[in-house]
Amino acid sequence: MTNLKRTPLFEVYRESGAKTIDFGGWELPVQFSGIKEEHETVRTKVGLFDVSHMGEFEVKGNQSLAFLQKMLTNDLSKLQAGGALYTAMCYENGGTVDDLIVYKRAEQDYLLCVNAANIDKDFDWLQSHLIKDVELVNVSSEYAQLALQGPLAETVLQKLTKDSDLSEIGFFKFKDGVDINGVQALVSRTGYTGEDGFEIYCRPEAAPQLWRKLLEAGQEEGILPIGLGARDTLRFEAKLPLYGQELSAHITPIEAGIGFAVKTEKSADFLGKEVLSLQKEHGAPRKLVGLEMIDRGIPRHGYKVYSGEKLIGEVTTGTQSPTLKKNVGLALLEQAFTTLGTEVEVEIRSKRLKAVTTATPFYKRPRN
């Protein structure tokens, strides 16, 4: 695994016995104790993730809002300082450049969190559309990012944040300058698991100390370090898209089921608006649906889906759901075959196995 990038936490994985893999050019932990155990821990207790490979851009200047309104599909005009927004960034043809989170720190001062594999592409895309009075800076190297996720996340983090009442940070809200056991951090109530929890942005050199402190603080709650394997099964059950699978340059946000992040009614014209408006109004040619296997087999990314002899789409993600204990998948299918309960066939190792379209998300966290 030579020439792979490593996060500031690489050495602490070794202490935790992590098994690492090449993930988009990064050497990252796929699992620590086992994917199923880690998945279950996040669903029922609390887990700690290293997501320092993610990218961060600062957008500042008098025309920042106007610039981001043009580049992003969601409507930032209503976003208040201390608020975060999930959005997509699209090409003119409606295909997706990336999905990302925007943090509004102050008027005309934003922090964007983008997918690791897309950092350079996203930066170049934004740079190529830059307008006067906007400063765009790639600050990815200035941040490490930890995610603390699960029903007991607040309990654990609160032990280390004596000066901040975390219950005041609502969903998709954040607080900057939070003191976590002597480490200054931006703490946002966001995540990629379908559970309650926080994403913590801090200086790279402070991350190993923070990682150890969080694991120590959560011992009583049964905290575990969590790898990419469980991160994928958790986000998949909650139907949170993964760029390169549910979203891509050839898949629009409407097709991928994140139309809620596309505000075609906002006054600003944004890239891809024409195509996405038509898809919102008349339906997209394809739609992401859930599949549950009837025959024995696991639907995997890229497997073809048929109705009779007709190829109607393909699986974007599939696995045996640790929560449901069923073989399920997400598939991008022609619109005509997406009615719930439609029987289809998934080609697995040159055999066509029966499946049925089913409701998503596969998992919704219980509301208190």
N, C-alpha and C positions, 0 to 999 in steps of 0.2 A: 504493500500500500504506500509506495513512495510518492512524493509530490502531492499528497493529499493535504488540504488545509485542515487545521485543527483549531478548535475553540480554546479560550483561556482555561477551560475546565478539563482539558484532555487528561492531565495528570491525575485529577481526582477520580476519573472513571476507573483508572487502574486500581486505585484503592478499593473501589466498590465491585471489582471483578466484572467489568463490562465487556461484552462481546461487541466489537466494532465492525462497521461495514463502510464501504464507499457509498456515500449518499450525495450525488450531484457534485462530486469533487471534494467532499468533506469526509473526514474519518470520524464517524459518529457512532454512538452506542445503539445497537439494534435491540439489545435487552440486557438486563442485569440479573434478575432472579428467574425470569421466564415470562413470556408475553401474557399468558392467561392470568397469572398471579398479579402482574403489574396492572393489567386492565381492570381486574376485580378490585384492586386496592384503590384506584382512582374513582371507580364508581361508588365505593362504599366508605372510603376513608380519605386518604390524601396522598398524592404522588408529586414528585419533583422532577421536572424536565430541564435539560439544557437546550435552549433554542437560540444560542448565541450566533448560530450560522445565519440567522435572518438578517436582512439588510435594513438600514435606516437612512433616510434622506431628510435634510432640513430644507424647508421652503419658506423663505422670508422675503419681505419687501412690500411696497405699496400695492402691487398688483397680484399678490399671492392668491387671494381668494378668486379673482377673475381667472387666473391661470389654471388653478385646480378645478374650477367649475367647468372649464373647457376640456380638461384632460380626463376627468373622472365622471362616472355615470351617476353617482349619488349626489344629493343636493347639500352642499356644505353651507349654504346661506343661513340655515337655521342652527348650525352647530355653535355652541357656546364654548368659551374657554373652559378647559377641564372636561371637555366631552370628546368621545372617540366615535368614529363612524367607519363601518365596513363598506367597501365600495369595489367596483371593478374599474379597470382602465382598458379601453378598447381601441381597436383599429377602425378605420373608416367603414370597413365591411362588416363591423359588428363582432368580429372575432376578438378574443380576449388577450390582451398583452399580459395582464396579471390581475389577481385580486389582492387587496391590501387593506390596511387599517390606517386611517388618518387621525392624528391627535392634534387638537387645537390648543396650543399653549397660551397664545394671546392673539389679539387682533393681528392679522397678517403674519402669523408665526405658527408654522405647522411642522409636525414630525410625521413622516410616512414610514410605516413598517411593511417591507415587501418580502416576497419569497426569495430564499437564498439562491436558488438556481437562476433567478431572473434579475439579480442585482444589476449587472452590467447592461443587459438589454433594456431594463426599465429606465435606468439612468440616461442612456443614450436617447431613448424615446422621448423622455421629458425634456432633455437638453435640446433636442432637435425642434421642439415646439416652444422653447422659452420665449417669453415676451419681455419688454423693457420693464425695469424696476422690480425684477424678481431674481432672487439669488437662490440657486439650487446647489446644495452641497451633499456629497455622499459621506455620511458620518458613521458608516457601518463599523469602522475600526475603533470608534470611540465608545461603543456599547457592547456589553454582554447582556444576554437576556435569559432569565430563568422563569419557568412557569410552575406555579404551585396550584394544583388542580384537585378538586374533589370536595365533598360535602364538609370536610373538616379543615379546609384550606384557611379560612378566616381565623379559626381557633388557633392554628399553629402560627400563622404570621403575626397575629396580634401579640403573641408572647414576646416578640422581638421589636415591636413598634409601639413603645410606651407613649410616645407623644402624639400619635395619630389614631383616631377612632376609625377603624377600617369599615365599620358598618355604615359610615357616612359616604363611602365610595360606592355609588350605585352601579348597575350593570352598564357597561360601555361608558363609564366615567373613569377619570384618573386623577391622581394627585402627584405633583412633582415635589422633589425635595423631602421625601419621606425618609426619616432616620430609621434604618433597620439595623439595630445592634451596631451603630456607629458607621454604617454604610449609607450614603445618600443615594436615593433611588427614585425613579418615576414608577409608581405603582398603579396599574390599571386593572379594572375588574373585567377582564376579557380572557379568552382562552379558546382552545381548539379541541375540546373533549366532550362538549355537551354538558359539563358539570359547572358548578360555581367555582370560582378561583381567580387567581391573579397572574398577570404577567409583570415581571419586575425588570426594569432596565437600569443597569448600573455600569460603573467604569469597569473595563475588563480586568484590571488588576485586583479589584475587590471581589470578583465573582467566586473564586475558590473558597475564600473565607465565608462568604454568604451561603454557599452551597452546604458547607460543613455545618454551619450554625443552624440552617433550616432542618437538616436531617436530625441534628441533635434535639432541636426544639420539638420535632414531631414524633419522637420515639414513642411516647405514651399513646399517641393517636395511631400508631402503626404505619408511619410514613415509609415509603420506598422510593428509591430513584427509579425513574421510568425511561425506557428506551423508545426508539422510533417505531418498533413493532407495535407496541400497545398504543402509541400516539396515533398510528394509522387505524387500528381497529376501533378506537374510541371515536375518532372524528368521523369514521365511516358510518358507525351506528347512528350518530347524530345527524347524518347527511350533510356534513360540512365538506365542501369540495376541496379536492387536491389539484393544484395546477399541474398540468401535464396528463391528467386523467379525466376529471370531470370538466375541467376548463382548459382551453388551449386557443391558439391562433385560429383554429378551425371550429371552435365551439363557442357560441355566444352565451352571455350570462342568462339570457332568457331560456335557451335550451337547457342550460345546466340547473335551472330552478332557483336562481338567485335574482329573479326579477324585482324583488323587494329593494334591491340595491341599485336599481336602474330607474331614475326619476325622469321619465321622458317629458313630464309636464313642467320641469324647471325652466325658468326663462332663458338661462344660458344655453347656447348651442354647445354640445359636447361631441367629441369624435365618436362616430358610430350611431349617433342619435336617430338618423333617418331609418336605418335598417332595424334598429331595436324598437322604434316606435311602431313600425309595421308588424313586427313579431309580437309585440305586446297586444296590439289591437286585433290581429287576425290569427294569432297562434304561430309558433315557430314550426318549421318543417319537422324538427325532431324534438324529443322531450326525454328528460332523465326520469326513469322510473325505478321502483324497487322490483327485484326478482326474488322469488323463493323457489328453491329447487323442489320438484316433486320426486324425480328420480335421484338416485344417489350420485353425488358429484359436487365439486365446489366450483362455482363460476369465478374465473380469474380475469384480471385486466387483459383486454384485447381479444377475448374469446368471442366468436361470432354468434349472433342470435338470428334464428330463422322462424318464419311462420310457413309451414309446409316447405316448399322448395325456395321460397323467397327470402333472400337475405334482408333483414329489416334493421340491423344495427349491431352494436357490440357492447360487451361488458366494459365498464370503466373501472370499477373496483368490485372485488368479491372476496368472501372469506367465510369461515364458519364463525358466526357471531358468538363471542364469548358470553354475552348477556342472554341471547335468545336460544343458544345451543342449536341453531339452525343454519343451513347453508344458504346464504343470501348474497345478493349483489345489487349494484346499481348499473343500469344499462341505458345507453342513449339509443332510443328506438324511433323509427318513423312514427309520426303523430297518430296515424290510423290504428296503431297496435298498442296504444298506451292506456286504454281503458282498464281500470282495475279488474283483475280476475281473468284477463286474456291469457290463454295458454300459448306458450311459445316453446322453442327448443334451443338449448345452448349447446354449441359444438365443443365437447370436451374430449381431447385426445382422439379426434376423428369419429367420435360417436355423438349422435344427437340425443341429448337428454332433456326430458320434460321439465318445464318450470312455469310459474304463473306470475303475472304482474301483481305487485302488492303495494300497499300504502307505505309511505316513508314520512318522517324518519323512523328507523327501526327502533330507536330508543329516544324517549323524552324523559328528562329528569323529573322526579316527583316534586311538585311544588309544596313548599312548607304550608 
